[in-house]
Amino acid sequence: MTNFNSKFYILLLKFNQQLLERIEQISHEFSLIVFISQKRLQRRGEMLHELLLALVGYTGDLIIDEREHHKSLGICLSPDAPISEQRSFKLASDISFIDPSERDLIEKLITLGFYYRELDRFATKSRNLSWIRAADVSPLDRASELSNPKSGKPSVYRRAIANGLVEILSVYKSAVLQLEQKLLSETMPILATVTQGLNKFFVILPPLYELILEIERDDIRGGQLLNLLHKRCHCGVPELQACIQRLLWHGHQVLYNQLSSWMIYGILQDQHGEFFIRRQEDRDVEYGLSISDTSEKLARLSTVDTSLTDWHLGFHIFLDMLPEYIHMRVAESILFAGKAIRVLRNPSPAIQFQDALSNQQTKKGSQKFHGSAVGVPFQKEVFLDVKTIEEELLPQSVADKIETMLLDLKESSEFHKRSFECSVDSIRAIAASHLWQLVVVRADLNGHLKALKDYFLLAKGDFFQCFLEESRQLMRLPPRQSTAEADLMVPFQLAAIKTIGEEDKYFSRVSLQMPSFGITVKSSQRDIPKTKAYTDGSSETSVGGWDGIALEYSVDWPLQLFFTQEVLSKYRRIFQYLLRLKRTQMELEKSWASVMHQEHTYFAKHRKDQMNCSISQPPQQCFRPMWRVREHMAFLIRNLQFYIQVDVIESQWNVLQSHIQDSRDFTELVGFHQEYLSALISQSFLDIGSVSRILDSIMTLCLQFCWNIENQESSQNTSELERITEEFNKKSNSLYTILRSSRLAGSQRAPFLRRFLLRMNFNSFFEATARGVLNVVRPRPSLPVLNQQ
């Protein structure tokens, strides 16, 4: 028993010893596990901390940037480096204390940090203000900068978009900071907390990154940038749509600032060529015109010329910078409004002088004013009143109204196309109304229109009748190139003295000009003498050279906005046509009167021979069959002249006057006047080549007929008159055939053409003779041979 107990005790001691050893081993292993767990928790904490830093763009040992990681290869990430096209944030490959599932989740999260850093770099670079220069940069230097694609071009629109990006990134950064506070407060921070807090940014940051990548890759700026943002707004993600709309709002702030500068003050505030309205010199540089050429062109312009050039050619719409959601009509309204405000805010010295002059004339009654009589004190008084005139042309209350409309648009959280277009139309209407006041009322537009009608459309028929009579003998000789214009001034001034009264204040603006010669002699002018030389070295052209007589009209500012060179050239074209027509009518009448006078003189001289039953007859008797041809010519010319002067000019003038009375819009008046001139040209058939050529030939034949019928000293006139008669019959019947066609008479092109045809064909003569006239030649009238005694 004792032996058993001793053995049992020994075994118990061994068991206790083994148990103690096992307990010690387990304790050691547990301590090791605790240590490892603490280490892993520490590494996880470091991982979460570095993850939070990576989410705001800062990499470290665990999360690396591959571009910075390759510095040893010569790649250094500078602030001006381009936006990376590949996501370069990666988890270090030697990390072994995280599970594969956690690795995938972290890889996904750190892309947000990459997007954040690239967006922040873009915003920082775009908001850099180092490009701000002095305010006295010349437009030509700015144009040369625009023409150099390699120069770094700043952009106020990109800066505005960058401000919007900063707002969005600040929201993201606040979310990261909130996550950090939340993780610090938890005893066991988990990765799911981060995922849950940043999940909404997975639909915002990647599209924004793609947006800035496209902007920088394609160098998008200005209106193109607004257009891109407007397109990206149309998406199905509300959060993303709200962000892009906010970016677009920032871009529109720049646009509204430029619109305010342009439409309130007439100043083009566009240092970097991003506005859709540009100056002309910018386009000249784009089209290859050198800077020196452009500067010389600008230096040659006077103050009035500069204002006129600004209006007609100074500014244009640059389609590349015009957003697609702004209609071309709206852009043209913006362009017009700004140009009108420039005119109203910067009146020409000429209009200032005219205002003071009109005030002085009002005080002195109808006393005629001569520029040489103006004294220096009066000139000082004129130019001291500039501010008053500007205030009258564009009151401050009107400018404040325009500013209020643009401010309402600017403060709106969203861009509403309808509201934008309505505001632009309202501003354009205001500018057009005040420009109408300047041109129509102050500058007496209607008086100048009446003067153009009097002189260019021959409404003062007595003046031109007198002028043609005074110059009749001169125009029967070919014009001399060196003295033709001076030769015409004598009958022109004589006609003015006889018919123009001193109360006509517009006649002094009219001048007569003979353009350069070099007129081609047509086949129908075979009998007209060709150019011959004088002994003094000068030369003369054919008699048809007088057809080039033209009128010039002196137009002062601001009427040059209305009467452009294109408009005055149309008036000159109509004038030359009407003057030829009136000259032809006068020659036909004078030829009849001249021959009748010769016949009466001959009859009185040979009265005794007739009483003695003499069988001799006057030479004029031989040409009596031709008077029927002359009457046909006169009939056609008279009816054509009556049609143009009464049915066309007077009717269209009345329409224009009614428009002037009803309209208060400058652009409407310009359109009405263009319609007026177009109607005159089209209804007078000047734009139909076949008709105008026939009319030219008919008038030439009539003049040839008159000159030949009065020159009766040679029997050669008989065959020439027969040729003229035959040609006239062909041309007149061809004219009637064309005019009575359904394309002309049956259309609205010439609403009074039927009246003209009725007058021509009142007895069906033209209709009867026009049948087959192009294929059948009418018989010539028989002319007796002159008795050469």
C-alpha positions in Angstrom: 0.0 0.0 0.0 2.8 2.3 0.9 4.6 1.4 -2.3 1.4 2.2 -4.4 1.0 5.5 -2.7 4.5 6.5 -3.4 4.2 5.6 -7.1 0.9 7.5 -7.3 2.5 10.5 -5.7 5.4 10.4 -8.2 3.0 10.2 -11.1 1.0 13.1 -9.7 4.1 15.2 -9.4 5.1 14.4 -13.0 1.6 15.3 -14.2 1.7 18.6 -12.3 5.1 19.3 -13.8 3.9 18.6 -17.3 0.8 20.6 -16.7 2.7 23.6 -15.5 5.0 23.3 -18.5 2.0 23.2 -20.8 0.4 26.1 -19.1 3.6 28.0 -19.5 3.8 27.1 -23.2 0.2 28.1 -23.8 0.8 31.3 -21.9 3.8 32.0 -24.1 1.9 31.2 -27.3 -0.9 33.4 -26.1 1.4 36.3 -25.4 2.9 35.8 -28.9 -0.6 35.8 -30.4 -1.5 39.0 -28.5 1.7 40.5 -29.7 1.1 39.6 -33.3 -2.5 40.8 -33.0 -1.3 44.1 -31.6 1.2 44.4 -34.4 -1.4 43.7 -37.0 -3.8 46.1 -35.4 -1.0 48.6 -35.4 -0.2 47.9 -39.1 -3.9 48.1 -39.9 -4.1 51.5 -38.1 -1.2 52.7 -40.1 -2.8 51.4 -43.2 -6.0 53.2 -42.5 -4.1 56.3 -41.7 -2.2 56.2 -44.9 -5.4 55.3 -46.7 -7.0 58.5 -45.4 -3.9 60.5 -46.6 -4.1 58.8 -50.0 -7.7 59.8 -50.3 -6.7 63.5 -50.3 -3.8 62.9 -52.7 -0.8 62.1 -50.5 0.9 58.8 -51.0 3.5 57.0 -48.7 5.1 53.6 -48.2 2.0 51.4 -48.3 0.1 53.3 -51.0 2.4 54.6 -53.7 2.2 56.8 -56.8 3.8 55.0 -59.7 4.8 58.2 -61.4 6.7 59.4 -58.3 8.0 55.9 -57.7 9.9 56.1 -61.0 11.8 59.3 -60.2 15.0 57.3 -60.6 14.0 56.9 -64.3 14.0 60.6 -64.8 10.3 61.1 -64.4 9.5 63.9 -61.9 6.0 65.1 -61.2 6.0 68.9 -61.3 3.0 71.2 -60.6 2.8 72.0 -64.4 2.9 68.4 -65.4 0.0 67.3 -67.6 -2.9 65.4 -66.2 -2.2 61.7 -65.9 -4.2 59.6 -68.3 -3.7 56.4 -66.2 -4.5 55.9 -62.6 -1.1 55.8 -60.9 -2.1 55.2 -57.2 -1.3 51.6 -56.3 -1.0 49.4 -53.1 2.5 48.3 -52.4 3.1 44.7 -53.7 5.0 43.6 -50.6 2.1 44.0 -48.1 1.2 40.7 -46.6 -0.9 41.6 -43.6 -4.2 42.2 -45.5 -6.5 39.8 -47.2 -7.0 39.7 -50.9 -10.6 41.0 -50.5 -9.3 43.9 -48.5 -6.6 44.6 -51.1 -9.3 44.9 -53.8 -11.4 47.2 -51.7 -8.4 49.4 -50.9 -7.3 49.5 -54.6 -10.8 50.8 -55.4 -10.8 53.4 -52.7 -7.4 54.9 -53.5 -8.6 55.7 -57.0 -10.7 58.4 -55.4 -7.5 59.9 -54.0 -5.9 59.8 -57.5 -8.9 61.6 -59.0 -8.8 64.2 -56.1 -5.2 64.9 -56.7 -5.5 65.4 -60.4 -8.6 67.6 -60.0 -6.8 69.6 -57.4 -3.7 70.0 -59.6 -5.9 71.2 -62.5 -7.6 73.7 -60.2 -4.4 75.0 -58.8 -2.8 75.4 -62.2 -5.9 77.1 -63.7 -6.2 79.5 -60.7 -2.6 80.6 -61.1 -2.7 84.4 -61.3 0.9 84.8 -62.6 -0.4 85.5 -66.1 -2.0 88.8 -65.0 -0.2 91.6 -66.8 -0.4 95.4 -66.9 -3.6 96.9 -68.1 -2.0 98.8 -71.0 -1.4 95.7 -73.1 -2.1 96.7 -76.7 -4.7 94.8 -78.8 -2.0 93.9 -81.3 0.2 92.3 -78.7 -2.9 90.3 -77.6 -3.5 89.3 -81.2 0.0 88.1 -81.6 -0.4 86.0 -78.5 -3.5 84.5 -79.9 -1.7 83.7 -83.1 1.0 81.7 -81.3 -0.3 78.3 -80.5 2.8 77.3 -78.6 2.5 80.0 -76.0 0.9 79.1 -72.7 -2.5 80.8 -73.0 -4.3 81.4 -69.7 -8.1 81.2 -69.6 -10.6 83.0 -67.3 -13.2 80.4 -68.1 -10.9 77.6 -66.9 -10.2 79.7 -63.8 -13.9 79.9 -63.2 -14.4 76.2 -63.7 -11.4 75.6 -61.3 -13.3 77.7 -58.7 -16.2 75.3 -59.1 -14.0 72.3 -58.8 -12.5 73.7 -55.5 -16.1 73.9 -54.1 -16.8 70.2 -55.0 -13.4 69.0 -53.7 -13.9 70.8 -50.5 -17.1 68.8 -50.0 -15.1 65.6 -50.7 -12.3 66.7 -48.3 -14.9 67.4 -45.6 -16.2 63.9 -46.0 -12.7 62.4 -45.6 -12.2 64.5 -42.4 -15.5 63.3 -41.0 -14.4 59.7 -41.7 -11.1 60.3 -39.8 -13.0 61.6 -36.8 -15.3 58.6 -36.9 -12.4 56.0 -37.2 -10.6 57.6 -34.3 -13.6 57.4 -32.1 -14.1 53.7 -32.8 -12.3 51.0 -30.7 -12.2 48.7 -33.7 -12.0 50.7 -36.9 -13.1 48.8 -40.0 -12.6 49.4 -43.7 -16.4 49.2 -44.4 -16.8 52.6 -42.6 -14.6 54.3 -45.2 -16.4 52.6 -48.1 -19.7 53.6 -46.7 -18.7 57.3 -46.2 -17.2 57.8 -49.7 -19.5 55.6 -51.8 -21.3 58.6 -53.3 -18.1 60.1 -54.7 -17.6 57.1 -57.0 -20.2 58.6 -59.3 -18.8 62.2 -59.1 -15.1 62.2 -59.2 -14.4 59.8 -62.2 -16.6 61.8 -64.6 -15.0 65.1 -63.4 -11.6 63.6 -64.0 -12.6 62.6 -67.5 -13.9 66.1 -68.0 -10.7 67.9 -67.1 -8.7 65.3 -69.0 -10.6 66.2 -72.2 -10.3 69.9 -71.4 -6.5 69.8 -71.1 -6.0 67.3 -73.9 -8.0 69.2 -76.5 -7.1 72.7 -75.0 -10.8 73.6 -74.6 -11.5 77.1 -73.4 -14.0 79.9 -73.6 -17.3 79.2 -75.3 -16.1 75.7 -76.2 -15.8 75.0 -72.5 -19.3 76.2 -71.8 -20.6 74.1 -74.7 -18.8 71.0 -73.3 -20.3 71.5 -69.8 -23.7 72.1 -71.2 -23.6 68.8 -73.0 -22.3 66.9 -69.9 -25.2 68.3 -67.8 -27.6 66.0 -69.6 -26.9 62.8 -67.6 -29.0 60.4 -65.5 -27.1 60.8 -62.2 -28.6 63.6 -60.1 -25.5 64.1 -58.0 -23.2 64.4 -61.0 -25.7 66.7 -62.8 -25.8 69.0 -59.8 -21.9 69.2 -59.8 -21.6 69.9 -63.5 -24.4 72.5 -63.4 -22.4 74.2 -60.6 -19.4 74.3 -62.9 -21.5 75.7 -65.7 -22.8 78.3 -63.4 -19.2 79.5 -62.6 -18.5 79.6 -66.3 -21.6 81.6 -67.0 -20.4 84.2 -64.4 -17.5 85.0 -66.7 -19.8 85.1 -69.7 -22.2 87.5 -68.0 -19.3 89.7 -66.9 -18.2 89.9 -70.6 -21.8 90.6 -71.7 -22.1 93.3 -69.1 -19.0 95.0 -70.3 -20.0 94.7 -73.9 -23.7 95.5 -73.7 -23.6 98.2 -71.0 -20.3 100.1 -71.8 -19.5 98.9 -75.3 -16.1 97.5 -74.2 -14.9 94.2 -75.3 -13.3 92.6 -72.2 -11.6 89.5 -73.7 -7.9 89.4 -73.0 -7.4 85.8 -74.1 -9.8 85.4 -77.1 -12.4 83.4 -75.4 -15.5 85.5 -76.1 -17.6 84.7 -79.2 -17.3 88.4 -80.2 -13.9 89.5 -81.4 -12.2 92.5 -82.9 -11.3 92.5 -86.6 -7.5 92.6 -86.0 -7.7 89.3 -84.2 -9.2 87.7 -87.3 -6.6 89.5 -89.5 -3.9 87.8 -87.5 -5.6 84.5 -87.7 -5.9 84.8 -91.5 -2.1 85.5 -91.8 -2.1 89.3 -91.9 1.1 90.5 -90.3 1.1 92.6 -87.1 2.8 95.5 -88.9 0.2 95.6 -91.6 -2.6 95.6 -89.1 -1.0 98.4 -87.0 -0.4 100.5 -90.2 -4.1 100.0 -91.1 -5.2 101.1 -87.7 -2.9 104.1 -87.6 -4.3 105.4 -90.9 -7.8 105.6 -89.6 -9.1 108.9 -88.2 -11.5 109.1 -85.3 -14.6 109.0 -87.5 -13.1 106.3 -89.7 -12.3 104.2 -86.7 -15.9 104.5 -85.4 -17.2 103.6 -88.9 -14.9 100.7 -89.2 -15.8 99.5 -85.7 -19.5 99.5 -86.8 -19.1 97.8 -90.2 -15.9 95.7 -89.8 -14.5 96.2 -86.3 -16.2 93.2 -84.7 -17.5 89.9 -85.8 -18.9 86.7 -84.3 -16.3 84.0 -83.8 -18.2 80.8 -84.3 -15.6 78.6 -82.7 -16.3 80.2 -79.4 -20.1 80.4 -79.7 -21.8 77.9 -77.5 -24.3 75.7 -79.4 -27.1 76.5 -77.0 -26.9 80.2 -77.9 -28.6 80.7 -81.3 -26.9 82.6 -84.0 -29.8 85.2 -84.0 -29.2 85.8 -80.3 -25.4 86.2 -80.9 -26.1 88.7 -83.7 -28.4 90.7 -81.3 -25.6 90.7 -78.7 -23.1 91.9 -81.4 -25.5 94.7 -82.5 -26.3 95.8 -79.0 -22.7 96.2 -78.1 -21.8 98.1 -81.3 -24.8 100.4 -80.7 -23.8 101.1 -77.2 -20.3 101.9 -78.4 -21.8 104.5 -80.8 -24.0 106.0 -78.2 -21.3 106.2 -75.5 -18.6 107.4 -77.9 -20.3 109.9 -80.2 -18.2 111.2 -83.0 -16.9 114.8 -82.8 -18.8 115.4 -85.9 -22.2 114.7 -84.3 -21.2 116.8 -81.3 -20.4 119.7 -83.6 -23.6 119.2 -85.6 -25.7 119.3 -82.4 -24.1 122.6 -81.4 -24.4 123.9 -84.9 -28.1 123.0 -85.1 -28.7 124.8 -81.8 -27.0 127.9 -83.1 -29.0 127.8 -86.3 -32.2 127.4 -84.3 -31.3 130.6 -82.5 -30.3 132.5 -85.6 -33.2 131.3 -87.7 -32.5 130.3 -91.3 -29.1 132.0 -91.5 -26.8 129.9 -93.6 -23.7 128.6 -91.8 -20.2 128.5 -93.2 -17.5 126.5 -91.5 -14.9 129.3 -91.9 -17.0 131.6 -89.8 -16.8 129.4 -86.7 -14.6 130.9 -84.0 -12.4 129.2 -81.5 -14.7 130.0 -78.5 -17.6 128.3 -80.2 -15.5 125.2 -80.9 -14.5 125.0 -77.2 -18.1 125.3 -76.2 -19.0 122.4 -78.5 -16.4 120.0 -77.1 -17.1 121.0 -73.5 -20.6 119.6 -73.9 -19.6 116.1 -74.8 -20.7 114.6 -71.5 -24.2 116.2 -71.9 -24.5 114.7 -75.4 -23.5 111.3 -74.2 -26.0 111.5 -71.4 -28.7 112.4 -73.9 -27.9 109.6 -76.3 -27.8 107.0 -73.5 -29.3 108.1 -70.2 -27.8 106.5 -67.1 -31.3 105.1 -66.2 -31.2 103.1 -69.4 -27.7 101.7 -68.6 -29.0 100.8 -65.1 -31.9 98.9 -66.6 -29.6 96.9 -68.9 -27.4 96.1 -66.0 -30.3 94.9 -63.9 -31.5 92.5 -66.6 -28.0 91.0 -66.9 -27.6 90.9 -63.1 -30.9 88.9 -62.8 -29.5 86.4 -65.3 -26.2 86.2 -63.4 -27.8 85.5 -60.1 -29.9 82.7 -61.3 -28.8 79.3 -60.1 -29.5 77.7 -63.5 -29.2 78.8 -67.1 -32.6 79.3 -68.7 -32.4 79.7 -72.4 -35.8 81.4 -72.8 -35.0 84.0 -70.1 -31.6 84.6 -71.6 -33.0 85.2 -75.1 -35.7 87.5 -73.8 -33.3 89.6 -71.9 -30.9 89.8 -74.9 -33.9 90.8 -77.2 -34.9 93.5 -74.7 -31.4 94.9 -74.5 -31.1 94.9 -78.3 -34.5 96.7 -78.6 -33.3 99.4 -76.2 -30.1 99.9 -78.1 -31.8 99.9 -81.4 -34.4 102.4 -80.2 -31.7 104.9 -78.9 -29.7 104.4 -82.1 -32.9 105.1 -84.1 -33.2 108.3 -82.1 -29.7 109.3 -83.0 -29.9 108.5 -86.7 -33.5 109.3 -87.6 -34.2 112.3 -85.3 -30.9 113.9 -84.6 -29.2 113.2 -87.9 -32.4 113.9 -90.0 -32.4 110.6 -91.8 -35.7 111.3 -93.7 -34.3 114.5 -95.1 -31.3 112.7 -96.5 -33.5 110.0 -97.9 -35.5 112.6 -99.6 -32.4 114.2 -101.0 -31.2 110.9 -102.4 -34.6 110.4 -104.0 -34.4 114.0 -105.5 -30.9 113.6 -107.0 -30.2 109.9 -107.4 -33.7 108.9 -108.4 -34.3 112.0 -110.5 -37.2 113.3 -108.5 -36.0 116.8 -109.2 -36.8 116.4 -112.9 -36.4 120.1 -113.7 -32.8 120.1 -112.5 -31.8 117.1 -114.6 -33.8 118.3 -117.6 -31.8 121.6 -117.4 -28.5 119.8 -116.8 -29.1 117.5 -119.8 -30.0 120.5 -122.0 -27.0 122.5 -120.9 -24.7 119.5 -121.5 -26.4 118.2 -124.7 -23.8 119.6 -127.1 -20.9 118.5 -124.8 -22.3 114.9 -124.6 -22.4 114.6 -128.4 -18.6 114.7 -128.3 -16.5 111.9 -126.8 -15.4 112.7 -123.2 -11.8 113.6 -122.7 -10.2 111.6 -119.9 -8.3 114.5 -118.5 -11.1 117.1 -118.4 -14.4 115.2 -118.7 -15.4 115.8 -115.1 -14.4 119.5 -115.2 -16.3 119.9 -118.4 -19.5 118.6 -116.9 -19.3 120.8 -113.8 -20.1 123.9 -115.9 -23.6 122.7 -117.0 -24.1 121.1 -113.6 -23.6 124.4 -111.8 -25.7 126.2 -114.4 -28.5 123.8 -113.8 -28.2 124.3 -110.1 -28.3 128.0 -110.3 -31.4 127.9 -112.5 -33.4 125.3 -110.6 -32.0 124.8 -107.0 -33.0 127.3 -104.4 -30.9 128.4 -101.4 -33.3 126.5 -99.1 -32.1 123.2 -100.4 -29.4 122.4 -97.8 -28.7 119.0 -99.2 -27.5 120.0 -102.7 -24.0 120.9 -101.3 -23.6 117.2 -100.5 -24.1 116.1 -104.1 -21.1 116.0 -106.5 -20.7 114.9 -110.0 -18.0 112.4 -110.9 -16.8 110.7 -114.1 -15.3 107.3 -113.2 -12.2 106.0 -115.0 -12.7 105.2 -118.6 -12.0 102.0 -120.5 -15.5 101.3 -121.6 -16.0 98.4 -124.0 -17.7 99.5 -127.2 -20.6 97.1 -127.9 -21.5 95.7 -131.3 -24.6 98.0 -131.3 -22.3 101.0 -131.1 -20.5 100.4 -134.3 -21.1 103.9 -135.6 -19.9 105.7 -132.5 -16.4 107.1 -132.9 -13.6 105.2 -131.1 -10.9 106.7 -128.9 -8.7 109.3 -130.5 -5.8 111.3 -129.2 -5.2 115.1 -129.0 -2.0 116.9 -129.8 -1.6 117.8 -126.1 -1.3 114.1 -125.2 -4.8 113.7 -123.7 -7.3 111.3 -125.2 -11.0 110.8 -125.5 -13.2 107.8 -125.5 -16.4 107.0 -127.4 -19.6 109.0 -126.9 -20.9 106.1 -124.9 -18.4 107.1 -122.2 -20.8 109.6 -120.9 -23.0 106.7 -119.6 -20.5 106.5 -116.8 -21.6 109.8 -115.2 -22.2 109.2 -111.5 -23.2 111.1 -108.4 -21.5 111.1 -105.1 -23.2 112.0 -101.8 -21.3 113.2 -98.8 -22.6 111.4 -95.7 -21.6 112.5 -92.2 -21.5 110.5 -89.0 -23.7 108.8 -87.8 -25.6 108.4 -91.1 -22.6 106.4 -92.4 -24.0 103.6 -90.2 -27.1 103.7 -92.4 -25.8 104.8 -95.8 -23.0 102.3 -96.4 -20.8 102.2 -99.5 -22.9 99.3 -100.7 -26.1 101.3 -100.3 -24.6 104.3 -102.1 -23.4 102.1 -104.9 -26.9 100.8 -105.5 -28.1 104.4 -105.6 -25.4 105.2 -108.2 -26.4 102.2 -110.3 -30.0 103.3 -110.4 -29.0 106.9 -111.1 -26.9 106.0 -114.1 -29.8 103.9 -115.5 -32.4 106.6 -114.9 -30.1 109.4 -116.3 -29.6 107.4 -119.5 -33.3 106.9 -119.8 -34.0 110.6 -119.3 -31.3 111.6 -121.7 -32.7 109.2 -124.3 -36.2 110.7 -123.9 -34.8 114.2 -124.2 -32.9 113.4 -127.4 -36.0 111.9 -129.0 -37.9 115.0 -128.2 -35.1 117.4 -129.2 -34.6 115.6 -132.5 -38.3 116.1 -133.4 -38.2 119.7 -132.4 -34.9 120.3 -134.3 -36.1 118.8 -137.5 -39.4 120.6 -137.4 -37.6 123.8 -136.9 -35.4 123.1 -139.9 -38.5 122.2 -141.9 -40.3 125.4 -141.0 -37.3 127.5 -141.8 -36.9 125.8 -145.2 -40.6 126.3 -145.9 -40.5 130.0 -145.1 -37.4 130.4 -147.2 -38.8 128.7 -150.3 -42.3 129.9 -150.0 -42.1 131.8 -153.3 -40.9 128.7 -155.1 -43.9 126.8 -153.8 -46.2 129.6 -155.0 -44.6 129.3 -158.5 -45.5 125.6 -158.4 -41.9 124.5 -157.9 -41.7 120.7 -157.6 -38.7 120.8 -155.2 -39.3 119.4 -151.8 -37.3 119.9 -148.5 -34.8 117.3 -147.6 -36.7 116.5 -144.4 -39.6 115.2 -146.5 -37.4 112.2 -147.4 -37.3 111.1 -143.8 -41.0 111.5 -143.0 -41.4 107.6 -142.9 -38.9 107.5 -140.1 -41.0 109.7 -137.8 -43.3 106.7 -137.2 -40.2 104.8 -135.9 -39.2 107.8 -133.8 -42.7 107.8 -132.3 -42.5 104.2 -131.5 -39.2 104.8 -129.7 -40.5 107.8 -127.8 -43.6 105.8 -126.9 -41.6 103.0 -125.4 -39.2 105.2 -123.6 -41.9 107.4 -122.1 -43.9 104.5 -120.8 -40.8 102.9 -119.4 -39.8 106.1 -117.7 -43.4 106.6 -116.3 -43.5 103.0 -115.0 -40.2 103.4 -113.2 -40.8 106.9 -111.8 -44.4 106.4 -110.8 -45.3 102.8 -110.5 -41.9 101.7 -109.0 -40.2 104.6 -107.3 -43.1 106.5 -105.9 -45.0 103.5 -104.7 -41.9 102.0 -103.0 -41.1 105.5 -101.5 -44.6 105.6 -99.9 -44.0 102.1 -98.5 -40.7 103.2 -97.0 -42.2 106.3 -95.5 -44.9 104.3 -93.8 -42.3 102.0 -92.3 -40.3 105.0 -91.1 -43.3 106.5 -89.4 -44.2 103.2 -87.7 -40.8 101.9 -86.7 -38.6 102.8 -83.7 -35.9 100.3 -84.3 -32.7 101.1 -86.2 -32.2 97.5 -87.5 -35.7 97.4 -88.8 -35.1 100.7 -90.7 -32.0 99.2 -92.2 -33.9 96.2 -93.3 -36.8 98.3 -94.7 -34.3 100.5 -96.7 -32.6 97.4 -98.1 -36.0 96.1 -99.2 -36.7 99.5 -100.8 -33.5 99.5 -102.8 -33.9 95.8 -103.8 -37.4 96.5 -105.0 -36.2 99.5 -107.1 -33.5 97.4 -108.7 -35.7 94.3 -109.3 -38.8 96.1 -110.5 -36.6 98.2 -112.8 -35.2 94.9 -114.2 -31.6 95.9 -113.4 -30.9 92.5 -111.9 -32.1 90.6 -115.0 -29.3 90.4 -117.4 -31.3 89.7 -120.5 -33.8 92.6 -119.9 -31.1 95.1 -118.9 -29.0 94.3 -122.0 -32.1 94.8 -124.2 -32.9 98.1 -122.5 -29.3 99.3 -122.9 -29.4 98.3 -126.6 -32.7 100.1 -127.1 -31.5 103.3 -125.5 -28.3 103.2 -127.6 -30.3 102.6 -130.8 -32.6 105.6 -129.9 -29.5 107.9 -129.5 -28.0 106.6 -132.7 -31.3 107.3 -134.4 -31.5 110.8 -133.2 -27.9 111.7 -134.2 -28.4 110.2 -137.6 -31.8 111.8 -138.3 -30.3 115.2 -137.5 -27.2 114.6 -139.6 -28.7 114.6 -143.1 -25.8 115.7 -145.1 -24.9 112.2 -146.4 -27.0 109.5 -148.2 -25.3 106.9 -146.0 -27.7 107.8 -143.3 -30.4 105.9 -145.2 -28.9 102.5 -144.8 -27.9 103.2 -141.2 -31.4 104.3 -140.3 -32.8 101.1 -141.8 -30.4 99.1 -139.7 -31.3 101.0 -136.6 -35.0 100.5 -137.3 -34.6 96.8 -137.8 -32.6 96.4 -134.6 -35.1 98.5 -132.7 -38.0 96.4 -133.9 -36.3 93.2 -132.8 -35.2 94.5 -129.4 -38.6 96.1 -128.5 -40.6 93.1 -129.4 -38.1 90.8 -127.6 -38.5 93.1 -124.5 -42.3 92.8 -124.7 -42.1 89.0 -125.1 -39.8 88.7 -122.0 -41.8 91.1 -119.8 -45.1 89.4 -120.5 -43.8 86.0 -119.6 -45.4 84.3 -116.6 -42.1 84.4 -114.8 -42.3 88.2 -114.5 -45.8 89.4 -115.2 -47.4 86.6 -113.2 -45.2 87.0 -110.1 -44.9 89.4 -107.2 -41.5 90.5 -108.4 -43.0 93.5 -110.2 -46.5 94.1 -109.0 -47.1 97.0 -111.4 -45.6 95.4 -114.4 -49.1 94.6 -115.8 -49.8 98.3 -115.9 -46.7 99.0 -117.9 -47.6 96.2 -120.4 -51.1 97.5 -120.7 -49.8 101.0 -121.6 -47.4 99.5 -124.1 -50.0 97.2 -125.7 -53.1 99.3 -125.3 -54.0 98.7 -129.0 -52.6 95.2 -129.2 -49.8 96.5 -131.5 -46.9 94.9 -129.6 -48.8 91.6 -129.1 -49.5 91.4 -132.8 -46.0 92.2 -133.9 -44.3 90.1 -131.2 -45.7 86.8 -132.6 -42.7 85.1 -134.0 -40.6 88.2 -133.9 -37.5 86.3 -133.0 -37.7 84.3 -136.2 -39.3 86.9 -138.5 -37.8 90.2 -139.5 -40.3 93.0 -140.2 -40.0 94.7 -143.6 -38.0 97.9 -143.7 -39.8 101.1 -144.5 -39.0 102.4 -147.9 -36.7 105.4 -147.9 -36.3 107.6 -151.0 -32.7 108.3 -152.1 -31.5 111.8 -151.4 -31.3 114.0 -154.4 -27.8 115.3 -154.6 -28.0 118.6 -156.2 
